[in-house]
């Protein structure tokens, strides 16, 4: 599989309603099935800079940053 942010080859952890990635370039994050579906339906790509910055900002929260459909829509490159 590939990192949804940068495309680098990484192994996901498949969860019931999301996938978890630990990308050496982008960081550790989870992405929901709804966000993945949104990316695939519209053939959108993440703005790599914005998503990496968002993940870095979330790191201090004590939980793995979760990209849901709402957050994904805000971090797209159009």
N, CA, C and O atoms as CSV, one atom per row, in Angstrom:
chain,resi,resn,atom,element,x,y,z
A,1,UNK,N,N,0.850,-1.186,0.000
A,1,UNK,CA,C,0.000,0.000,0.000
A,1,UNK,C,C,0.889,1.241,0.000
A,1,UNK,O,O,2.100,1.170,0.213
A,2,UNK,N,N,0.255,2.355,-0.243
A,2,UNK,CA,C,0.974,3.624,-0.302
A,2,UNK,C,C,0.394,4.605,0.698
A,2,UNK,O,O,-0.791,4.558,1.028
A,3,UNK,N,N,1.250,5.492,1.170
A,3,UNK,CA,C,0.809,6.588,2.021
A,3,UNK,C,C,-0.183,7.421,1.209
A,3,UNK,O,O,0.089,7.763,0.058
A,4,UNK,N,N,-1.313,7.743,1.797
A,4,UNK,CA,C,-2.324,8.537,1.093
A,4,UNK,C,C,-1.876,9.980,0.876
A,4,UNK,O,O,-2.460,10.703,0.069
A,5,UNK,N,N,-0.849,10.390,1.593
A,5,UNK,CA,C,-0.409,11.779,1.498
A,5,UNK,C,C,0.667,11.947,0.434
A,5,UNK,O,O,0.528,12.777,-0.464
A,6,UNK,N,N,1.745,11.162,0.528
A,6,UNK,CA,C,2.879,11.352,-0.376
A,6,UNK,C,C,3.068,10.224,-1.392
A,6,UNK,O,O,3.824,10.385,-2.350
A,7,UNK,N,N,2.400,9.097,-1.203
A,7,UNK,CA,C,2.511,7.986,-2.135
A,7,UNK,C,C,3.637,7.014,-1.844
A,7,UNK,O,O,3.807,6.033,-2.568
A,8,UNK,N,N,4.413,7.269,-0.794
A,8,UNK,CA,C,5.520,6.379,-0.439
A,8,UNK,C,C,4.972,5.016,-0.023
A,8,UNK,O,O,3.901,4.932,0.579
A,9,UNK,N,N,5.693,3.966,-0.337
A,9,UNK,CA,C,5.272,2.614,0.009
A,9,UNK,C,C,5.412,2.391,1.520
A,9,UNK,O,O,6.513,2.444,2.068
A,10,UNK,N,N,4.289,2.143,2.175
A,10,UNK,CA,C,4.255,1.876,3.617
A,10,UNK,C,C,3.214,0.791,3.883
A,10,UNK,O,O,2.279,0.608,3.103
A,11,UNK,N,N,3.386,0.083,4.982
A,11,UNK,CA,C,2.444,-0.979,5.347
A,11,UNK,C,C,1.375,-0.408,6.277
A,11,UNK,O,O,1.694,0.129,7.337
A,12,UNK,N,N,0.111,-0.524,5.883
A,12,UNK,CA,C,-0.964,-0.005,6.745
A,12,UNK,C,C,-1.343,-1.002,7.823
A,12,UNK,O,O,-1.099,-2.203,7.703
A,13,UNK,N,N,-1.940,-0.480,8.867
A,13,UNK,CA,C,-2.621,-1.310,9.853
A,13,UNK,C,C,-4.098,-1.133,9.535
A,13,UNK,O,O,-4.638,-0.033,9.653
A,14,UNK,N,N,-4.747,-2.216,9.133
A,14,UNK,CA,C,-6.154,-2.146,8.750
A,14,UNK,C,C,-7.025,-2.282,9.986
A,14,UNK,O,O,-6.923,-3.262,10.724
A,15,UNK,N,N,-7.871,-1.304,10.205
A,15,UNK,CA,C,-8.797,-1.270,11.326
A,15,UNK,C,C,-10.217,-1.373,10.771
A,15,UNK,O,O,-10.413,-1.206,9.567
A,16,UNK,N,N,-11.211,-1.645,11.621
A,16,UNK,CA,C,-12.578,-1.829,11.113
A,16,UNK,C,C,-13.114,-0.662,10.284
A,16,UNK,O,O,-13.778,-0.891,9.273
A,17,UNK,N,N,-12.848,0.564,10.678
A,17,UNK,CA,C,-13.417,1.705,9.958
A,17,UNK,C,C,-12.362,2.702,9.478
A,17,UNK,O,O,-12.691,3.810,9.056
A,18,UNK,N,N,-11.091,2.297,9.547
A,18,UNK,CA,C,-10.021,3.194,9.129
A,18,UNK,C,C,-8.750,2.401,8.845
A,18,UNK,O,O,-8.688,1.190,9.057
A,19,UNK,N,N,-7.739,3.120,8.360
A,19,UNK,CA,C,-6.423,2.539,8.136
A,19,UNK,C,C,-5.416,3.428,8.855
A,19,UNK,O,O,-5.578,4.647,8.904
A,20,UNK,N,N,-4.382,2.816,9.408
A,20,UNK,CA,C,-3.369,3.562,10.142
A,20,UNK,C,C,-2.033,3.417,9.420
A,20,UNK,O,O,-1.652,2.323,9.003
A,21,UNK,N,N,-1.332,4.535,9.282
A,21,UNK,CA,C,-0.062,4.569,8.567
A,21,UNK,C,C,1.005,5.224,9.421
A,21,UNK,O,O,0.726,6.134,10.202
A,22,UNK,N,N,2.225,4.751,9.262
A,22,UNK,CA,C,3.381,5.371,9.888
A,22,UNK,C,C,4.390,5.621,8.771
A,22,UNK,O,O,5.254,4.790,8.492
A,23,UNK,N,N,4.262,6.768,8.151
A,23,UNK,CA,C,5.101,7.139,7.011
A,23,UNK,C,C,6.321,7.899,7.537
A,23,UNK,O,O,6.167,8.839,8.316
A,24,UNK,N,N,7.522,7.510,7.125
A,24,UNK,CA,C,8.716,8.218,7.590
A,24,UNK,C,C,8.740,9.690,7.166
A,24,UNK,O,O,9.377,10.510,7.827
A,25,UNK,N,N,8.058,10.028,6.082
A,25,UNK,CA,C,8.052,11.407,5.604
A,25,UNK,C,C,6.879,12.234,6.140
A,25,UNK,O,O,7.036,13.420,6.429
A,26,UNK,N,N,5.715,11.612,6.272
A,26,UNK,CA,C,4.503,12.342,6.654
A,26,UNK,C,C,4.162,12.219,8.143
A,26,UNK,O,O,3.517,13.105,8.703
A,27,UNK,N,N,4.582,11.145,8.773
A,27,UNK,CA,C,4.271,10.932,10.178
A,27,UNK,C,C,3.240,9.836,10.366
A,27,UNK,O,O,2.851,9.147,9.423
A,28,UNK,N,N,2.812,9.697,11.597
A,28,UNK,CA,C,1.864,8.651,11.991
A,28,UNK,C,C,0.452,9.240,11.959
A,28,UNK,O,O,0.193,10.274,12.574
A,29,UNK,N,N,-0.458,8.578,11.242
A,29,UNK,CA,C,-1.832,9.088,11.130
A,29,UNK,C,C,-2.791,7.945,10.829
A,29,UNK,O,O,-2.384,6.857,10.422
A,30,UNK,N,N,-4.075,8.219,11.038
A,30,UNK,CA,C,-5.155,7.313,10.623
A,30,UNK,C,C,-6.027,8.056,9.633
A,30,UNK,O,O,-6.134,9.282,9.676
A,31,UNK,N,N,-6.655,7.295,8.733
A,31,UNK,CA,C,-7.575,7.879,7.756
A,31,UNK,C,C,-8.828,7.007,7.714
A,31,UNK,O,O,-8.733,5.783,7.625
A,32,UNK,N,N,-9.982,7.629,7.778
A,32,UNK,CA,C,-11.237,6.873,7.807
A,32,UNK,C,C,-11.592,6.335,6.437
A,32,UNK,O,O,-11.106,6.823,5.417
A,33,UNK,N,N,-12.436,5.335,6.426
A,33,UNK,CA,C,-12.944,4.776,5.181
A,33,UNK,C,C,-13.690,5.813,4.369
A,33,UNK,O,O,-13.603,5.818,3.141
A,34,UNK,N,N,-14.427,6.699,5.040
A,34,UNK,CA,C,-15.165,7.755,4.334
A,34,UNK,C,C,-14.206,8.715,3.645
A,34,UNK,O,O,-14.484,9.166,2.534
A,35,UNK,N,N,-13.097,9.034,4.274
A,35,UNK,CA,C,-12.109,9.925,3.662
A,35,UNK,C,C,-11.451,9.242,2.462
A,35,UNK,O,O,-11.223,9.879,1.434
A,36,UNK,N,N,-11.150,7.966,2.590
A,36,UNK,CA,C,-10.565,7.212,1.487
A,36,UNK,C,C,-11.530,7.182,0.309
A,36,UNK,O,O,-11.127,7.371,-0.839
A,37,UNK,N,N,-12.800,6.944,0.597
A,37,UNK,CA,C,-13.823,6.916,-0.460
A,37,UNK,C,C,-13.927,8.274,-1.161
A,37,UNK,O,O,-14.059,8.338,-2.383
A,38,UNK,N,N,-13.866,9.347,-0.386
A,38,UNK,CA,C,-13.917,10.699,-0.947
A,38,UNK,C,C,-12.744,10.927,-1.906
A,38,UNK,O,O,-12.926,11.471,-2.995
A,39,UNK,N,N,-11.548,10.511,-1.499
A,39,UNK,CA,C,-10.362,10.651,-2.352
A,39,UNK,C,C,-10.542,9.878,-3.655
A,39,UNK,O,O,-10.235,10.387,-4.733
A,40,UNK,N,N,-11.035,8.660,-3.552
A,40,UNK,CA,C,-11.175,7.798,-4.718
A,40,UNK,C,C,-12.290,8.254,-5.654
A,40,UNK,O,O,-12.128,8.203,-6.873
A,41,UNK,N,N,-13.416,8.697,-5.105
A,41,UNK,CA,C,-14.545,9.133,-5.927
A,41,UNK,C,C,-14.204,10.345,-6.779
A,41,UNK,O,O,-14.588,10.421,-7.947
A,42,UNK,N,N,-13.487,11.287,-6.195
A,42,UNK,CA,C,-13.210,12.544,-6.880
A,42,UNK,C,C,-11.822,12.595,-7.506
A,42,UNK,O,O,-11.464,13.583,-8.145
A,43,UNK,N,N,-11.047,11.540,-7.325
A,43,UNK,CA,C,-9.671,11.470,-7.812
A,43,UNK,C,C,-8.884,12.687,-7.321
A,43,UNK,O,O,-8.118,13.298,-8.066
A,44,UNK,N,N,-9.094,13.016,-6.055
A,44,UNK,CA,C,-8.399,14.137,-5.430
A,44,UNK,C,C,-7.092,13.656,-4.838
A,44,UNK,O,O,-6.910,12.465,-4.588
A,45,UNK,N,N,-6.193,14.584,-4.617
A,45,UNK,CA,C,-4.931,14.310,-3.952
A,45,UNK,C,C,-4.763,15.318,-2.820
A,45,UNK,O,O,-5.230,16.455,-2.896
A,46,UNK,N,N,-4.089,14.871,-1.780
A,46,UNK,CA,C,-3.807,15.768,-0.663
A,46,UNK,C,C,-2.751,16.793,-1.044
A,46,UNK,O,O,-1.859,16.517,-1.847
A,47,UNK,N,N,-2.862,17.975,-0.461
A,47,UNK,CA,C,-1.802,18.969,-0.512
A,47,UNK,C,C,-0.783,18.500,0.526
A,47,UNK,O,O,-1.008,18.642,1.728
A,48,UNK,N,N,0.322,17.950,0.069
A,48,UNK,CA,C,1.294,17.298,0.948
A,48,UNK,C,C,1.753,18.239,2.066
A,48,UNK,O,O,1.816,17.836,3.228
A,49,UNK,N,N,2.069,19.470,1.727
A,49,UNK,CA,C,2.531,20.424,2.728
A,49,UNK,C,C,1.472,20.664,3.805
A,49,UNK,O,O,1.779,20.627,4.997
A,50,UNK,N,N,0.229,20.910,3.392
A,50,UNK,CA,C,-0.841,21.177,4.358
A,50,UNK,C,C,-1.101,19.987,5.282
A,50,UNK,O,O,-1.280,20.163,6.487
A,51,UNK,N,N,-1.123,18.782,4.722
A,51,UNK,CA,C,-1.424,17.606,5.538
A,51,UNK,C,C,-0.293,17.318,6.518
A,51,UNK,O,O,-0.542,17.005,7.682
A,52,UNK,N,N,0.940,17.424,6.055
A,52,UNK,CA,C,2.073,17.198,6.969
A,52,UNK,C,C,2.074,18.215,8.096
A,52,UNK,O,O,2.353,17.870,9.244
A,53,UNK,N,N,1.764,19.464,7.779
A,53,UNK,CA,C,1.681,20.491,8.816
A,53,UNK,C,C,0.542,20.195,9.784
A,53,UNK,O,O,0.698,20.359,10.994
A,54,UNK,N,N,-0.610,19.756,9.255
A,54,UNK,CA,C,-1.755,19.419,10.106
A,54,UNK,C,C,-1.402,18.259,11.038
A,54,UNK,O,O,-1.711,18.308,12.229
A,55,UNK,N,N,-0.759,17.217,10.508
A,55,UNK,CA,C,-0.355,16.070,11.331
A,55,UNK,C,C,0.610,16.522,12.420
A,55,UNK,O,O,0.457,16.125,13.576
A,56,UNK,N,N,1.595,17.338,12.079
A,56,UNK,CA,C,2.554,17.835,13.064
A,56,UNK,C,C,1.843,18.623,14.164
A,56,UNK,O,O,2.193,18.501,15.338
A,57,UNK,N,N,0.859,19.422,13.795
A,57,UNK,CA,C,0.093,20.197,14.780
A,57,UNK,C,C,-0.702,19.300,15.723
A,57,UNK,O,O,-0.912,19.656,16.882
A,58,UNK,N,N,-1.146,18.137,15.239
A,58,UNK,CA,C,-1.973,17.225,16.025
A,58,UNK,C,C,-1.147,16.331,16.946
A,58,UNK,O,O,-1.705,15.735,17.868
A,59,UNK,N,N,0.155,16.219,16.730
A,59,UNK,CA,C,0.997,15.275,17.452
A,59,UNK,C,C,0.944,15.451,18.969
A,59,UNK,O,O,1.049,14.454,19.683
A,60,UNK,N,N,0.789,16.638,19.487
A,60,UNK,CA,C,0.780,16.867,20.920
A,60,UNK,C,C,-0.521,16.504,21.615
A,60,UNK,O,O,-0.618,16.645,22.834
A,61,UNK,N,N,-1.520,16.043,20.880
A,61,UNK,CA,C,-2.837,15.781,21.473
A,61,UNK,C,C,-2.890,14.479,22.265
A,61,UNK,O,O,-3.829,14.269,23.034
A,62,UNK,N,N,-1.905,13.606,22.095
A,62,UNK,CA,C,-1.907,12.334,22.813
A,62,UNK,C,C,-2.610,11.211,22.084
A,62,UNK,O,O,-2.606,10.076,22.562
A,63,UNK,N,N,-3.221,11.496,20.925
A,63,UNK,CA,C,-3.868,10.470,20.116
A,63,UNK,C,C,-3.320,10.541,18.699
A,63,UNK,O,O,-2.750,11.554,18.293
A,64,UNK,N,N,-3.495,9.474,17.961
A,64,UNK,CA,C,-3.069,9.444,16.565
A,64,UNK,C,C,-3.962,10.370,15.752
A,64,UNK,O,O,-5.186,10.250,15.815
A,65,UNK,N,N,-3.374,11.295,14.986
A,65,UNK,CA,C,-4.195,12.185,14.163
A,65,UNK,C,C,-5.103,11.380,13.230
A,65,UNK,O,O,-4.659,10.439,12.571
A,66,UNK,N,N,-6.372,11.763,13.187
A,66,UNK,CA,C,-7.375,11.063,12.389
A,66,UNK,C,C,-7.885,11.980,11.285
A,66,UNK,O,O,-8.460,13.036,11.551
A,67,UNK,N,N,-7.666,11.563,10.054
A,67,UNK,CA,C,-8.171,12.306,8.902
A,67,UNK,C,C,-9.527,11.722,8.540
A,67,UNK,O,O,-9.616,10.604,8.031
A,68,UNK,N,N,-10.588,12.489,8.808
A,68,UNK,CA,C,-11.929,12.049,8.417
A,68,UNK,C,C,-12.304,12.784,7.133
A,68,UNK,O,O,-11.503,13.556,6.606
A,69,UNK,N,N,-13.493,12.555,6.634
A,69,UNK,CA,C,-13.908,13.144,5.358
A,69,UNK,C,C,-13.906,14.670,5.406
A,69,UNK,O,O,-13.531,15.309,4.423
A,70,UNK,N,N,-14.313,15.265,6.515
A,70,UNK,CA,C,-14.345,16.728,6.626
A,70,UNK,C,C,-12.947,17.318,6.574
A,70,UNK,O,O,-12.707,18.302,5.874
A,71,UNK,N,N,-12.031,16.719,7.312
A,71,UNK,CA,C,-10.657,17.199,7.327
A,71,UNK,C,C,-10.013,16.959,5.958
A,71,UNK,O,O,-9.296,17.821,5.450
A,72,UNK,N,N,-10.266,15.803,5.369
A,72,UNK,CA,C,-9.698,15.485,4.063
A,72,UNK,C,C,-10.106,16.526,3.037
A,72,UNK,O,O,-9.274,16.962,2.242
A,73,UNK,N,N,-11.360,16.932,3.036
A,73,UNK,CA,C,-11.844,17.912,2.063
A,73,UNK,C,C,-11.121,19.261,2.212
A,73,UNK,O,O,-10.936,19.980,1.230
A,74,UNK,N,N,-10.720,19.596,3.432
A,74,UNK,CA,C,-10.021,20.851,3.665
A,74,UNK,C,C,-8.546,20.793,3.286
A,74,UNK,O,O,-7.912,21.833,3.109
A,75,UNK,N,N,-7.997,19.590,3.162
A,75,UNK,CA,C,-6.564,19.434,2.929
A,75,UNK,C,C,-6.238,18.958,1.504
A,75,UNK,O,O,-5.152,18.435,1.253
A,76,UNK,N,N,-7.169,19.141,0.592
A,76,UNK,CA,C,-6.990,18.689,-0.778
A,76,UNK,C,C,-6.257,19.706,-1.626
A,76,UNK,O,O,-6.285,20.909,-1.369
A,77,UNK,N,N,-5.598,19.177,-2.647
A,77,UNK,CA,C,-4.980,19.984,-3.683
A,77,UNK,C,C,-5.918,19.907,-4.884
A,77,UNK,O,O,-6.132,18.826,-5.433
A,78,UNK,N,N,-6.467,21.021,-5.287
A,78,UNK,CA,C,-7.438,21.034,-6.393
A,78,UNK,C,C,-6.798,21.485,-7.671
A,78,UNK,O,O,-7.465,21.557,-8.703
